[in-house]
Amino acid sequence: MWRFYKDVTSYALLILVITLFFGNSIIAIVFFGILGTPIGFLAYNYFQKDELYGYYNLGYTKAKLLAKCWLINFILSPLLILIVLLISKFLSIGAPTSY
């Protein structure tokens, strides 16, 4: 299960990096949490489809794997947003805002 999560999330993180170029970090993390897992699963299904048979033999269905992976990423996204906001807050403390 964790290998599947790592593989799908690596594709989702690639999507996160691409969206960072077109928007701010908060939008990219929200995109990662909501749409990153299905897009990562599509890429996984295209490049590593044969590995799904191994998970099926272990008793995992596609829906169960995708639901667990999406749930973990959906829970992880607010934590990432909090970390980004805290880092931006700490970086802006010492910076002068007006003269």
Backbone hydrogen bonds, N-H to C=O, Kabsch-Sander energy under -0.5 kcal/mol:
donor,donor_aa,acceptor,acceptor_aa,energy
5,Y,1,M,-2.3
6,K,2,W,-2.6
7,D,3,R,-2.5
8,V,4,F,-2.8
9,T,5,Y,-2.6
10,S,6,K,-1.7
11,Y,7,D,-1.4
12,A,8,V,-2.0
13,L,9,T,-2.8
14,L,10,S,-1.4
15,I,11,Y,-1.6
16,L,12,A,-2.0
17,V,13,L,-2.4
18,I,14,L,-2.1
19,T,15,I,-2.5
20,L,16,L,-1.4
21,F,17,V,-0.7
21,F,18,I,-0.9
22,F,18,I,-0.5
22,F,19,T,-0.6
23,G,19,T,-1.3
28,A,24,N,-1.8
29,I,25,S,-2.2
30,V,26,I,-2.4
31,F,27,I,-2.5
32,F,28,A,-2.1
33,G,29,I,-2.5
34,I,30,V,-2.2
35,L,31,F,-1.9
36,G,31,F,-1.2
37,T,32,F,-0.6
39,I,35,L,-1.9
40,G,36,G,-2.7
41,F,37,T,-2.7
42,L,38,P,-2.0
43,A,39,I,-2.0
44,Y,40,G,-2.5
45,N,41,F,-3.0
46,Y,42,L,-1.6
47,F,43,A,-2.7
48,Q,44,Y,-3.0
51,E,48,Q,-1.0
52,L,49,K,-1.3
53,Y,50,D,-1.0
54,G,50,D,-0.6
55,Y,51,E,-1.4
56,Y,52,L,-2.4
57,N,53,Y,-2.2
58,L,54,G,-1.1
59,G,56,Y,-1.1
60,Y,55,Y,-2.7
65,L,61,T,-2.4
66,L,62,K,-2.8
67,A,63,A,-2.5
68,K,64,K,-2.1
69,C,65,L,-2.3
70,W,66,L,-2.7
71,L,67,A,-2.3
72,I,68,K,-2.2
73,N,69,C,-2.2
74,F,70,W,-2.6
75,I,71,L,-2.0
76,L,72,I,-2.2
77,S,73,N,-1.8
79,L,75,I,-0.7
80,L,76,L,-2.1
81,I,77,S,-2.5
82,L,78,P,-2.4
83,I,79,L,-2.2
84,V,80,L,-2.5
85,L,81,I,-2.6
86,L,82,L,-2.5
87,I,83,I,-2.5
88,S,84,V,-2.5
89,K,85,L,-2.1
90,F,86,L,-2.7
91,L,87,I,-2.2
92,S,88,S,-1.4
93,I,89,K,-0.6
94,G,90,F,-0.6
